[in-house]
Amino acid sequence: MAILYDTEQSLRERAAKCIEDDFKHQAIQTAQETFYQKRKALVEEEPDWQGLRTTAMDIRDHVAKNLDYYVKQFAENASNHGVNVHFASTGTQALWEALDIFENHGAFKAVKSKSMMTEEIGLNHVLEEAGVEVIETDCAENILQTAGDMPSHIVVPALHHTRDDIAELYRKKCGYDGDNVPEHITHFLREMLRPEFLSAQVGIRGCNLAVAETGSVTLVTNEGNGRMVDTYPPVQVVFVGIDRIVPTLESLDIFMALLPKSAVGSKMTAYFSVDTGARRDGELDGPAEVHYIIMDNGRHKLLDTEFEPMMRCVRCGACLNICPVYRHISGHGYGSIYPGPMGIVLTPELVGYGDANAKAMTFACTLCGACSEHCPVRIPIHDLVRDHRIEIVDTGKNNKVEVPIFKAMQAMWSSSPLYMALMRLGRPVMNILTRGGSSLDERSAWIPVLGSWTSSRDFDVIAPYRFRTWLAEHNAARAEECKREDGGQDQKGGA
């Protein structure tokens, strides 16, 4: 499945590689701090931020509990506005629907706006194999496409590229002859993409939120490319996840008050489009034919489980922008197009614990809870991560070596004599391993299991005295001292 893009390396190997990349750390740290401060200022200005979060949570939960009704309402209202509606229970089925649309129109060129849903199913790769030229028109996505790279953030996907890298990339691949000034690069990109908008037969885009009462789809962007994609090509294909639906235009307002602030700390987005159906008679702009591909792709598995709150997610990236683990291992460390806290919860649900990487992701979290505090729709993300870990153990999907280890620890902690015996044995063994030193350090990284800790942290040798032993001797000495003092007082009194 295209959700996972790196199957050759383990999460530990990817994380180790990313930790060595100082630029990634600095770029993510700068972005996190910038987004956090801007968001904080806007939240403080909002008179009822917590009330907005609660209202948004209630709306999303209501839709999840009545999902069949709202999917049907959305599809019927879209059809009433001339939209061709397709249903796809899996990513593979969605790909076949898209291929059929291209084949029916003899289309061989498409322009595309940023879409996580299409990344999730690997749409670009499949279309290109079928002979369709697909051009990413979002600036960051075009950088990644040109570089043959994967996104590292769901909102700012090219965060890990420097301006020098980008300028050099376009020099080599596209004939750019300018400097590394971002404005100059974007002007070049604009000139390069304009002919593509005009010559493409199909426009492809995702959907931030879909409105059930009108059959409308919305697009939130900071660039004008999205409007070009849904305006110029005669055929438009929109991928809509069943978890993207809100009931009404009025409820949509709630999410637009939360989304830009949570995503990048902006009061509002640069471009916000609400599209309802195809171009009507007398209208000059818009596609003549519109297709909605409504996708499930595993989302129904979240319903009526402890993971159902994940259906609230609006893909704002706020949890990534506050996560300390994401800051260190970066988006690429996770090996999923959905990185960070939200990806840790969502990816295993979509691909299952059978995938080693998806299972390992659930342990790339400190459970600090910052993600839950920042989520605009109150998803208890860190609790869901913990639930994943519990379920992995309960279903026997954890590392088999862990079972005897934890059973041995259980026996040790349950028996005072056994605990005392092992502590007495542990100190001389640790003295041998440390050659008389005070702690196990990186020199003991060769020790199985324990080496994972001591390769980067010190592990102090067991103290020669147990605290209880010291306390008992201390109390005995104190009692003896008091006894002597009392005896001295008695002798004085007798004299």
Secondary structure, DSSP 8 states (H G I E B T S, - for coil): -TTB---SS-HHHHHHHHHT-HHHHHHHHHHHHHHHHHHHHHHHH-TTHHHHHHHHHHHHHHHHHTHHHHHHHHHHHHHHTT-EEEEESSHHHHHHHHHHHHHHHT--EEEE---HHHHHHTHHHHHHHTT-EEEE-SHHHHHHHHHT---SSSSSTTTT--HHHHHHHHHHHH---S-S-HHHHHHHHHHHHHHHHHH-SEEEE--S-EETTTTEEEEEESSTHHHHHTTSSSEEEEEEEGGGEES-HHHHHHHHHHHHHHHHS-SS-SEEEEE-SS--TT--SS-SEEEEEEE-TTGGGGTTSTTGGGGG-----TTTTT-HHHHHHTGGGG-BSS-HHHHHHHHHHHH-TTSHHHHHHTTS-----HHHHH-TT---HHHHHHHHHHHHHHTT-S-TTHHHHHHHHHHHHH-HHHHHHHHHHHHHHHHHHHTT-SEE-GGGTTSTTTHHHHTTS-EE---SS-HHHHHHHHHHHHHHHHHHHHHHHHHHHH-
